[in-house]
């Protein structure tokens, strides 16, 4: 965790841009033109506190947040993640997901992938029950457990979701094409999974580069943001 002092307040920030922070950023209209909204979404500081803070303090905070959270990201797929002392494994066999899990995935992708990233992650990553020579065995999928896990997963790095999104799409696409299911079932799944594949949180944030680098007040951004990978 990162400890940052802003005026007389101490704030604690995660090492990586979290799902919670990303979702807050998406709520800010015209993010590239609203440094106050950007700082508030990332730091959790009230808008009014930022608005009436010293410019010198906010310039430093703004520079730090952009450099820290809009820099180069790790998009590598992780088969095991650890969070709050618990190891979670990635579900690599879609046949192991029960019907309730499929129903939840369909609902979540239809309702909106970005607003449900933590819940989708909570379906794909479940506690490791046992490690074996070939890998690991996961807890069975339970809806109520997923809901509780989803709250915890709000603090996961958003880059974890980017790593699993394409993997998830390709895995389920292959499964639905090979299984003997109704045409309507496959069509429904394809629609949901296409929505998932098109979501790439880091890509959306990377679009801010051009706008941010156009801010004359912060010329150092032209050196930082080119590190962002599409």
Secondary structure, 3 states (H helix, E strand, C coil): CEEEEECCEEEEECCCCEHHHHHHHHCCCCHHHCHHHHHHHHHCCCHHHHHCCCHHHHHHHHHHHHHHHCCCCCCCCCCEEEECCEEEEECCCHHHCCHHHHHHHHHHHHHCCHHHHHHHHHHHEEEEEEECCCCEEECCCCHHHHHHHHHHHCCCEHHHHHHHHHHHHHHHHHHHHHCCCCHHHHHHHHHHHHHHHCCCHHHHHHCHHHHHHCCHHHCCHHHHHHHCCC
